[in-house]
Amino acid sequence: MPMRMRRLRRTEALRRMVRETRLDPAQFIWPLFVRSGTGVRAPIGSMPGVSQTSVDEMLRDAEKAVAAQIGGILLFGIPDTKDATGSSAWDPQGPVPAAVRAVKREFPHLVVVTDVCMCEYTDHGHCGLLTPSGEVDNDATLELLSREALAHAEAGADIVAPSDMMDLRIGHMRRALDMAGFTQTPIMSYAAKYASAFYGPFREAAESTPAFGDRRSYQMDPANGREALREVKLDVEEGADILMVKPAGAYLDIISAVKRETQMPLAAYQVSGEYSMIKAAAERGWIDGDRAMMESLVAIARAGADMTITYFALEAAAALRNR
């Protein structure tokens, strides 16, 4: 007799029993944007429900993350001053080190990941030092990225996550961390980071829009898949502990290929544009926002991601509890 596939779809209990991909709040990492001040919670217009916060307000979000049993938080800093070298990036009193110390003091078991890049800190908005001709100077930037990573590690970050896409930065950062005694600090590499249109709302949140040009000379071409495998292989050889694919939704094939080829712990970043599109369509009644949220997260996990960085982390955790 022929198999009837619908037999196991008949009820929710049956569907749940044979479900192949399961989500858990521990898989989610929640991005947070931190700046100086007290009592600051500044909403991001293009990202409903997301705000820039001062450290004291960020701690309220960290408390929610702990209560929801979310895997961790990812911190981005918005400095008070910017310059050509992004010197605020390694200021021990800057927003990210201050936030790390506060979280580890109040919630020591919450995993704190820090974004390591220059774009939020430079006055030109690019991810490194510029040459006189206006190009990003790859090798001169490596030292600055390592200084930033060290500032975060010294503050108590559990994981540092370089997002700059400079060549050789993982090896340089690993050596710098090891020489300073942080041999146990893992590096989560933005290994395959594409020059994507889906980053638009993030530019507002992190105040990191380039003053000129774009980032296509150092972020990956969306048309390239095999190149991603070369990128991640190099980062593994240089000492990356966790790999990342960014964005997630339009790059499920890359997530799958990276997982298959490396078998490394793998993160995927469901970026601002992915989040905002679902939010905007849901607000207009065009889609069921909760179902679209969960379907998008299941797809990322099904493709092979072990953890998902998502602005939906708190909402998704609540949805999982209520099922």
C-alpha positions in Angstrom: 0.0 0.0 0.0 1.3 3.5 -0.7 2.4 5.7 2.1 0.0 8.5 3.1 2.2 11.4 4.3 -0.8 13.3 5.8 -1.4 10.7 8.5 1.3 12.3 10.7 0.1 15.8 10.0 -3.5 15.3 11.3 -3.2 16.9 14.7 -0.8 19.3 16.5 0.3 16.6 18.9 1.3 14.3 16.0 3.0 17.2 14.1 4.9 18.1 17.3 6.0 14.4 17.8 7.6 14.1 14.4 9.0 17.6 14.1 12.5 17.5 12.7 13.7 21.0 13.7 13.1 22.3 17.2 13.8 25.8 18.5 15.0 26.6 22.0 15.5 30.1 23.5 19.1 29.0 24.3 19.8 29.1 20.5 19.0 32.9 20.4 21.4 35.8 20.8 19.8 39.2 21.2 21.5 42.3 19.7 21.5 45.4 21.9 22.7 48.9 21.2 24.4 50.7 24.1 25.4 54.4 24.5 26.3 56.7 27.3 24.0 58.5 29.7 21.4 57.4 32.2 17.7 56.5 31.7 18.2 56.6 27.9 15.9 54.5 25.7 15.8 55.9 22.3 13.6 54.0 19.8 14.9 53.1 16.4 12.4 54.4 13.9 13.0 51.7 11.2 13.1 48.9 13.8 9.9 48.7 15.8 10.6 47.5 19.4 14.3 48.1 19.2 16.1 51.0 21.0 19.4 52.5 21.8 19.8 52.4 25.6 22.1 53.6 28.3 23.8 50.9 30.4 21.2 51.1 33.2 18.4 50.5 30.7 20.4 47.8 29.0 20.5 46.0 32.3 16.7 45.9 32.3 16.9 44.1 28.9 19.6 41.8 30.2 17.3 40.8 33.0 14.6 40.0 30.5 17.0 37.9 28.5 17.9 35.9 31.7 14.3 35.4 32.6 13.5 34.2 29.0 16.5 31.8 29.2 17.9 33.4 26.0 21.4 32.1 25.1 23.1 35.4 25.2 23.3 39.1 24.1 25.4 40.8 21.5 26.5 44.3 22.3 27.0 47.2 19.9 28.4 50.5 21.1 27.5 54.1 20.0 30.3 56.4 21.2 30.0 60.0 22.2 32.8 61.0 19.9 34.1 59.7 16.6 37.4 60.3 14.8 39.3 59.0 11.8 40.9 56.1 13.8 37.9 55.1 15.8 39.8 55.5 19.0 36.7 55.3 21.2 36.5 51.6 20.2 39.1 50.6 22.7 38.3 53.1 25.4 37.9 51.0 28.6 35.2 53.5 29.8 33.4 53.3 26.4 29.8 52.0 26.1 30.6 48.4 25.3 33.2 47.7 28.1 31.0 49.6 30.6 28.0 47.5 29.5 30.0 44.2 29.7 31.2 45.0 33.3 27.6 45.9 34.3 26.1 42.7 32.9 28.8 40.4 34.3 28.4 42.0 37.7 24.6 41.7 37.8 24.1 38.5 35.6 27.4 36.7 35.6 26.0 33.6 33.8 24.5 35.4 30.9 26.7 35.0 27.8 27.9 38.4 26.6 29.2 38.6 23.0 30.7 41.9 21.8 30.8 43.2 18.2 34.3 44.1 17.2 34.4 46.6 14.3 35.4 50.2 13.6 32.4 51.5 11.7 30.4 52.7 14.7 33.5 54.6 16.0 35.0 56.2 12.9 33.8 59.6 11.6 33.8 58.3 8.1 31.7 55.2 8.9 34.0 52.6 7.3 35.3 49.5 9.1 39.0 50.6 9.4 41.7 53.1 8.8 41.6 54.9 5.4 44.5 55.4 3.0 45.1 58.9 1.6 43.1 57.7 -1.5 40.1 56.8 0.7 40.4 53.0 0.6 40.3 50.9 3.8 43.9 49.9 4.9 43.5 46.3 5.7 46.8 45.6 7.5 46.9 48.9 9.5 43.4 48.1 10.7 44.3 44.8 12.3 46.1 46.3 15.2 43.1 48.5 16.0 40.7 45.7 15.9 42.8 43.7 18.2 43.0 46.6 20.7 39.2 46.8 20.6 38.9 43.0 21.2 41.3 43.2 24.1 39.3 46.1 25.7 36.2 43.9 25.6 38.0 40.8 26.9 39.5 42.8 29.8 36.0 44.1 30.7 34.8 40.4 30.9 33.3 39.6 27.5 32.6 35.9 27.1 33.0 36.0 23.3 34.4 38.6 20.9 32.9 38.8 17.4 34.9 40.7 14.7 32.5 41.9 11.9 34.9 44.0 9.9 35.8 41.5 7.1 39.5 42.5 7.0 41.8 39.7 5.8 43.9 38.0 8.5 42.1 39.6 11.4 41.2 36.4 13.1 44.8 35.2 13.4 46.0 38.7 14.5 43.3 38.9 17.1 43.9 35.4 18.4 47.6 36.1 18.9 46.8 39.4 20.7 44.3 37.8 23.0 46.6 34.9 23.8 49.6 37.1 24.5 47.5 39.2 26.9 46.4 36.0 28.8 43.0 35.6 27.2 43.6 32.2 25.8 40.1 31.1 26.9 38.2 33.9 25.2 36.5 32.5 22.1 36.3 34.3 18.7 33.0 34.3 16.9 34.0 35.3 13.3 31.6 37.0 11.0 33.2 34.7 8.5 30.9 35.0 5.5 29.5 38.6 5.7 27.8 39.8 2.5 27.5 43.4 1.3 23.7 43.3 1.7 20.8 45.7 1.2 19.2 44.1 4.3 21.5 46.1 6.6 19.6 49.3 6.0 17.8 49.7 9.4 21.0 48.8 11.3 22.7 51.9 9.9 20.2 54.0 11.9 20.5 51.9 15.0 24.3 51.9 15.1 24.7 55.3 13.5 27.3 53.8 11.1 26.3 54.8 7.6 29.4 55.4 5.5 30.1 59.1 4.8 31.0 58.1 1.2 31.0 55.0 -0.9 30.0 51.6 0.4 31.5 48.4 1.9 31.5 46.2 -1.2 35.3 46.3 -1.5 35.6 44.3 1.8 32.2 42.6 2.4 31.3 39.7 0.1 29.5 39.8 -3.2 26.0 38.3 -2.8 26.4 36.4 -6.0 29.3 34.3 -4.6 28.8 31.0 -2.7 32.1 29.1 -3.2 34.0 32.1 -2.0 32.2 31.8 1.4 33.7 28.4 1.9 37.1 29.8 1.2 36.5 32.6 3.7 35.4 30.3 6.5 38.3 27.8 5.8 40.8 30.6 6.3 39.1 31.8 9.5 39.1 28.2 10.9 42.8 27.9 10.1 43.5 31.3 11.8 41.7 30.2 15.0 38.1 31.0 14.9 36.0 29.1 17.5 32.5 29.9 16.0 31.7 30.9 12.4 28.9 33.2 11.3 26.9 33.7 8.1 25.3 37.2 7.7 22.6 37.8 6.6 20.6 34.6 7.3 17.3 34.5 5.4 18.6 35.1 1.8 21.7 32.9 2.5 20.3 29.7 3.8 22.2 27.8 1.1 25.5 29.3 2.5 24.5 28.4 6.0 23.9 24.8 4.9 27.1 24.6 2.9 29.3 26.0 5.7 27.8 23.6 8.2 28.3 20.6 5.9 31.8 21.5 5.0 33.2 22.6 8.4 31.0 21.0 11.1 32.0 24.0 13.2 29.7 25.7 15.7 27.7 28.0 13.4 25.8 31.2 14.0 23.6 33.0 11.6 22.6 36.7 11.9 18.9 37.5 11.1 19.7 41.1 10.3 17.8 44.3 10.7 16.2 44.3 7.3 14.8 40.8 7.7 13.4 41.8 11.1 11.9 45.1 9.9 10.3 43.6 6.8 8.4 41.1 8.9 7.4 43.8 11.4 6.3 46.2 8.7 4.2 43.6 6.8 2.6 42.4 10.1 1.7 46.0 11.2 -0.1 46.4 7.9 -2.0 43.1 8.3 -0.4 41.6 5.3 1.1 38.6 7.1 0.7 36.8 10.5 3.8 38.3 12.2 4.2 35.7 14.9 4.0 32.8 12.4 6.3 34.5 10.0 8.8 35.2 12.8 8.8 31.6 13.9 8.9 30.2 10.3 11.9 32.4 9.5 13.8 31.2 12.6 13.0 27.5 12.0 14.3 27.9 8.4 17.6 29.3 9.7 18.0 26.4 12.2 16.9 23.8 9.6 19.6 25.1 7.2 22.2 24.3 9.9 22.7 27.2 12.2 23.4 26.2 15.8 22.6 29.7 17.1 20.7 32.6 15.6 21.4 36.3 16.3 18.0 37.9 16.1 16.1 41.0 17.2 13.1 38.6 17.7 14.9 36.8 20.5 12.6 37.9 23.3 9.4 37.6 21.3 10.4 34.2 19.9 11.3 32.9 23.4 7.9 34.0 24.6 6.2 32.3 21.7 8.0 29.0 22.5 6.9 29.2 26.1 3.3 29.7 25.1 3.1 26.8 22.7 
